[in-house]
Amino acid sequence: MGKSSNIGRAVLYGVAGLIIGNVGGDLLGQAHVPFVAQSTSLRWQPGADLHVVKYHLDLQITINMVGLVGGVVGLWLARKR
């Protein structure tokens, strides 16, 4: 396989790990383990008015402790394959 395929696989595994970890962290937070459910949000709102086209995007990423661990595990699994 090529190098771009390995990078794509690593990104896919990392994002899947983040998603699964965030869901797991939310479930653990509901089960009275509050320190893993504390999350941090990163927000970016690019936009432009070009007089012909006007756009506004709102991108937000919320990561908790278990999600971060899941992302690292996903990257580790991608590297092991």
C-alpha distances in whole Angstrom, upper triangle without the diagonal:
4,7,8,6,7,11,11,11,13,16,16,17,19,21,21,22,25,26,27,28,31,32,32,34,36,37,38,40,42,43,45,42,43,41,37,38,39,37,36,35,34,35,34,37,36,38,40,43,42,45,43,41,41,38,38,35,36,32,33,31,33,31,33,33,31,29,28,27,25,23,23,22,19,17,18,17,13,13,14,12
4,6,5,7,9,10,11,13,15,16,17,19,20,21,23,25,26,27,29,31,32,33,34,37,38,39,40,43,43,45,42,43,41,37,38,39,36,35,34,32,33,32,34,33,36,37,40,40,43,41,38,39,36,36,33,34,31,32,30,32,31,33,33,31,29,27,27,25,23,22,22,20,17,19,18,14,14,16,13
4,5,5,6,9,10,11,13,14,15,17,18,20,21,23,25,26,27,29,30,31,32,35,36,37,38,41,42,43,40,40,38,35,36,36,33,32,31,29,31,30,32,31,33,35,38,38,41,40,37,37,34,34,31,32,28,29,27,29,28,30,30,29,26,25,25,23,20,20,20,18,15,16,16,13,12,15,13
4,5,5,6,9,10,11,12,14,15,16,18,20,21,23,24,25,27,29,30,31,33,35,36,37,39,40,42,39,39,37,34,34,34,32,30,29,27,28,27,29,28,30,32,35,34,38,36,33,34,31,31,28,28,25,26,25,27,26,29,29,28,25,24,24,22,19,20,20,17,15,17,17,13,13,16,15
4,5,5,6,9,10,10,12,14,15,16,18,20,21,22,24,26,27,28,30,32,33,34,36,38,39,40,38,38,36,33,33,34,31,30,30,28,29,28,30,29,32,34,37,37,40,38,35,35,32,32,29,29,26,27,25,27,26,28,28,27,24,23,23,21,18,19,19,16,14,16,15,11,12,14,12
4,5,5,6,9,10,10,12,14,15,16,18,20,21,22,24,26,26,28,30,31,32,34,36,37,38,36,36,34,31,31,32,30,29,28,27,28,28,30,30,33,35,38,38,41,40,37,37,34,33,30,29,26,26,24,26,24,26,26,25,22,21,21,19,16,16,16,13,11,12,12,8,8,11,9
4,5,5,6,9,10,10,12,14,15,16,18,20,21,22,24,25,26,29,30,31,32,35,36,37,34,34,32,29,29,30,27,26,25,23,25,24,27,26,29,31,35,35,38,37,34,33,30,29,26,26,23,23,21,23,22,24,24,23,20,19,19,18,14,15,15,13,10,12,13,9,10,13,12
4,5,5,6,9,10,11,12,14,15,17,18,20,21,23,24,25,27,29,30,31,33,35,36,34,34,32,29,29,29,26,26,25,23,24,23,26,25,28,30,33,33,37,35,32,32,28,28,24,24,21,22,20,22,21,24,24,23,20,19,20,17,14,15,16,12,11,14,13,10,11,14,13
4,5,5,6,8,10,10,12,14,15,16,18,20,21,22,24,26,27,28,30,32,33,34,32,32,31,27,27,28,26,26,25,24,25,25,28,28,30,33,36,37,40,38,35,34,31,30,27,26,23,23,20,22,21,23,23,21,18,18,18,15,13,14,13,10,9,11,10,6,9,11,9
4,5,5,6,9,10,10,12,14,15,16,18,20,21,22,24,26,26,28,30,31,32,30,30,28,24,25,26,23,23,23,22,23,24,26,27,30,32,36,36,40,39,35,34,31,30,26,25,22,21,19,20,18,20,20,18,16,15,15,13,10,10,11,7,6,8,8,5,7,10,10
4,6,5,6,8,10,10,12,14,15,16,18,20,21,22,24,25,26,29,30,31,29,29,27,23,24,24,21,21,20,19,20,20,23,23,26,29,32,33,36,35,32,31,27,26,22,22,18,18,15,17,16,18,19,18,15,14,15,13,9,11,12,9,7,11,11,9,11,14,13
4,5,5,6,9,10,11,12,14,15,17,18,20,21,23,24,26,27,29,31,28,28,27,23,23,24,22,22,21,20,21,22,24,24,27,30,33,34,37,36,32,31,28,27,23,22,19,18,16,17,17,19,19,18,14,15,15,12,10,12,12,8,9,12,11,9,12,14,13
4,6,5,6,9,10,10,12,14,15,16,18,20,21,22,24,26,27,28,26,26,25,21,22,23,21,21,21,21,23,23,26,27,30,33,36,37,40,39,36,34,31,29,26,24,21,20,17,18,16,17,17,15,12,13,12,9,8,9,9,5,6,9,7,6,10,11,11
4,5,5,6,9,10,10,12,14,15,16,18,20,20,22,24,25,27,24,24,22,19,19,20,18,18,18,17,19,21,24,25,28,31,34,36,39,38,34,33,29,27,24,22,18,17,14,15,13,14,14,13,10,9,10,8,5,7,8,5,5,8,9,8,11,13,13
4,5,5,6,9,10,10,12,14,15,17,18,20,21,23,24,26,24,23,22,19,18,19,16,16,16,15,17,18,21,22,25,28,32,33,36,35,31,30,26,24,21,19,15,14,11,12,11,13,14,13,10,10,11,9,6,10,10,8,9,12,12,11,14,16,16
4,5,5,6,8,10,11,12,14,16,17,18,20,21,23,25,23,23,22,18,18,20,17,18,18,18,20,21,24,25,28,31,35,36,39,38,34,33,29,27,23,21,18,17,14,14,13,14,15,13,10,11,12,8,7,10,10,7,10,12,11,11,14,16,15
4,5,5,6,8,10,10,12,14,15,16,18,20,21,22,20,20,19,15,16,17,16,17,17,18,20,22,25,27,30,33,36,38,41,40,36,35,31,29,25,23,19,17,14,14,11,12,12,9,7,8,8,4,4,7,7,5,8,10,10,11,13,15,15
4,6,5,6,9,10,10,12,14,15,16,18,20,21,19,18,17,14,13,15,12,13,13,14,17,19,22,24,27,30,34,36,38,38,34,32,28,26,22,20,16,14,10,10,8,9,10,8,5,6,8,5,4,8,9,8,10,13,13,13,16,18,18
4,5,5,6,9,10,11,12,14,15,17,19,20,19,18,18,14,13,15,13,14,14,15,17,19,22,24,27,30,33,35,38,37,33,31,28,25,21,19,16,14,11,10,9,10,12,10,7,9,11,8,8,12,12,10,13,15,15,16,19,20,20
4,6,5,6,9,10,11,12,14,16,17,19,17,18,17,14,13,16,14,16,17,18,20,23,25,27,30,34,37,39,42,41,37,35,31,29,25,23,19,17,14,13,11,11,12,9,7,10,10,7,9,12,11,10,13,15,14,15,18,19,19
4,5,5,6,9,10,10,12,14,15,17,14,15,14,10,10,13,12,14,15,17,20,22,25,27,31,34,38,40,42,42,38,36,32,29,26,23,20,17,13,11,9,8,8,5,4,7,7,5,7,10,10,10,13,14,14,16,18,19,20
4,5,5,6,9,10,10,12,14,16,14,13,13,9,8,10,9,11,12,14,17,20,22,25,28,32,35,37,40,39,36,33,30,27,23,20,17,14,11,8,7,6,8,6,4,8,9,8,9,12,13,13,15,17,18,19,21,23,23
4,5,5,6,9,10,11,13,15,14,14,14,11,10,12,12,14,15,17,19,22,25,27,30,34,37,39,41,41,37,35,31,28,25,22,19,16,13,11,10,9,11,9,8,11,12,10,12,15,15,15,18,19,19,20,23,24,25
4,5,5,6,8,10,11,13,11,12,13,9,9,12,12,15,17,20,22,25,28,30,33,37,40,42,45,44,41,38,34,32,28,25,22,19,16,13,11,10,10,7,8,11,11,9,12,15,14,14,17,18,18,20,23,23,24
4,5,5,6,9,10,11,9,9,9,6,5,9,9,12,15,17,20,23,26,29,32,36,39,42,44,44,40,38,34,31,27,24,21,18,15,12,9,7,7,5,7,10,10,10,12,15,15,16,18,19,20,22,24,25,26
4,5,5,6,9,10,9,9,10,8,5,9,9,13,14,17,20,23,25,28,31,35,38,41,43,43,39,36,33,29,26,23,20,17,15,11,10,8,10,9,9,13,14,13,15,18,18,18,21,23,23,24,27,28,29
4,5,5,6,9,9,10,12,10,8,12,13,16,18,21,23,27,29,32,35,38,41,44,46,46,42,39,36,33,29,26,24,21,18,15,14,12,12,10,12,15,15,14,17,19,19,19,22,23,23,25,28,28,29
4,5,5,7,6,8,9,7,7,11,13,16,19,22,24,28,30,34,36,40,43,46,48,48,44,42,38,35,31,28,26,22,19,16,14,11,11,9,11,14,14,14,17,19,18,19,22,23,23,25,28,28,29
4,5,5,5,5,7,6,5,8,11,14,17,20,23,26,29,32,35,39,42,44,47,47,43,40,37,33,30,26,24,21,18,15,13,10,11,10,12,15,15,16,18,20,20,21,24,25,26,28,30,30,32
4,5,7,8,11,10,8,11,13,17,19,23,25,28,30,34,36,40,43,46,48,48,44,41,38,34,31,28,26,22,20,17,16,13,14,13,15,18,18,18,21,23,23,24,27,28,28,30,32,33,34
4,6,8,11,11,10,13,16,20,22,25,28,31,34,37,40,43,46,49,51,51,47,45,41,38,35,31,29,25,23,20,18,15,15,14,16,19,19,19,22,23,23,24,27,28,28,30,32,32,34
4,6,9,10,9,12,15,19,21,25,28,31,34,37,40,44,46,50,52,52,48,45,42,38,35,32,30,26,24,20,18,15,15,14,17,19,19,20,23,24,24,26,28,29,29,32,34,34,36
4,6,6,7,10,13,17,20,23,26,30,32,36,39,42,45,48,51,51,47,44,41,37,34,31,28,24,22,18,16,12,12,11,14,16,16,17,20,21,21,23,25,26,26,29,31,31,33
4,6,5,7,10,14,17,20,23,27,29,33,36,40,43,46,48,48,45,42,38,35,32,28,26,22,20,16,14,11,11,11,14,16,16,17,20,21,22,24,26,26,27,30,31,32,34
4,6,6,9,12,16,19,22,26,29,32,35,39,42,45,47,48,44,41,38,34,31,28,25,21,19,15,13,9,8,10,13,13,14,16,18,19,20,22,24,24,26,28,29,30,32
4,6,8,11,14,18,21,24,27,30,34,37,41,43,46,46,43,40,36,33,29,26,23,20,17,13,10,7,5,6,9,10,11,12,15,16,16,18,20,21,22,24,26,27,29
4,6,10,12,16,19,22,25,28,31,35,38,41,43,44,40,37,34,30,27,23,21,17,15,11,9,6,7,8,9,11,13,13,15,17,18,19,22,23,24,26,28,29,30
4,7,10,14,17,20,23,26,30,33,36,39,42,42,39,36,32,29,26,22,20,16,14,10,9,6,7,10,11,12,14,15,16,18,19,21,22,24,25,27,28,30,32
4,7,10,13,17,20,23,26,30,33,36,38,39,35,32,29,25,22,19,16,12,10,6,5,4,7,10,9,10,13,14,14,16,18,19,21,22,24,25,27,29,30
4,7,10,14,17,20,23,27,30,33,36,36,33,30,26,23,20,16,14,10,8,6,5,6,9,12,11,11,14,15,15,17,19,20,20,23,25,25,27,29,30
4,6,10,13,16,19,23,26,29,32,32,29,26,23,19,16,13,10,7,6,4,6,9,12,14,12,13,16,17,16,18,21,21,21,24,25,26,27,30,31
4,7,10,13,17,20,24,26,29,30,26,24,20,17,14,11,8,6,5,6,8,11,14,16,14,14,17,18,16,18,21,21,21,24,25,25,26,29,30
4,7,10,13,17,20,23,26,26,23,20,17,13,10,7,6,4,6,9,11,15,18,20,17,17,21,21,19,21,24,23,23,26,28,27,29,32,33
4,6,10,13,17,19,22,23,20,17,14,10,8,6,5,6,9,12,15,18,21,23,20,19,23,23,21,23,26,25,24,28,29,28,30,33,33
4,7,10,13,16,19,20,17,13,10,7,5,5,6,8,12,15,18,21,24,26,23,23,27,26,24,27,29,28,27,31,32,31,33,36,36
4,7,11,13,16,17,14,11,8,6,6,7,8,11,14,18,20,24,27,29,25,25,29,28,26,28,31,29,28,32,33,31,33,36,36
4,7,10,13,13,10,8,5,4,6,9,11,14,18,21,24,27,30,32,29,29,32,32,29,31,34,32,32,35,36,34,36,40,39
4,6,9,10,8,6,6,7,9,12,15,18,21,25,28,31,34,36,32,32,36,35,32,35,37,35,35,38,39,37,39,42,42
4,6,8,6,4,7,9,12,15,18,21,25,28,31,34,38,39,36,36,39,39,36,38,41,39,38,42,43,41,42,46,45
4,5,5,6,9,12,15,18,20,24,27,30,33,37,40,41,38,38,41,40,38,40,43,40,39,43,44,41,43,47,46
4,6,7,10,13,17,20,23,27,30,33,36,40,43,44,41,41,44,43,41,43,46,43,43,46,47,45,46,50,49
4,7,10,14,17,20,23,27,30,33,36,40,43,44,40,41,44,43,40,43,45,42,42,46,46,43,45,49,48
4,7,10,13,17,19,23,26,30,33,36,39,40,37,37,40,39,36,39,41,39,38,42,43,40,42,45,44
4,7,10,14,17,20,24,27,30,34,37,38,34,35,38,37,35,37,40,37,37,41,41,39,41,44,44
4,7,10,13,17,20,23,26,30,33,34,31,31,35,33,31,34,36,34,34,37,38,36,38,41,40
4,7,10,13,17,20,23,27,30,31,28,28,32,31,29,31,34,32,32,35,36,34,36,40,39
4,6,10,13,16,20,23,27,27,24,25,28,27,25,28,30,28,28,32,32,31,33,36,36
4,7,10,13,17,20,23,24,21,22,26,25,23,26,28,26,27,30,31,30,32,35,35
4,7,10,13,17,20,21,18,18,22,21,19,22,24,22,23,26,27,26,28,31,31
4,7,10,13,17,18,15,16,19,19,17,20,22,21,21,25,26,25,27,30,30
4,6,10,13,14,11,12,15,15,13,16,19,17,18,21,22,22,24,27,27
4,7,10,12,9,10,14,14,13,16,18,17,18,21,22,22,25,27,28
4,7,8,6,7,10,10,10,12,15,15,16,18,20,20,22,24,25
4,6,5,6,9,10,11,13,14,15,17,19,20,21,23,25,26
4,5,5,6,9,10,11,13,14,16,17,19,20,22,23,25
4,5,5,6,9,10,10,12,14,15,16,18,20,21,23
4,5,5,6,9,10,10,12,14,15,16,18,20,21
4,5,5,6,9,10,11,12,14,15,17,19,20
4,5,5,6,9,10,10,12,14,15,16,19
4,5,5,6,9,10,10,12,14,15,17
4,5,5,6,9,10,11,12,14,16
4,5,5,6,9,10,11,12,15
4,5,5,6,9,10,10,13
4,5,5,6,9,10,11
4,5,5,6,9,10
4,5,5,6,9
4,5,5,6
4,5,5
4,5
4
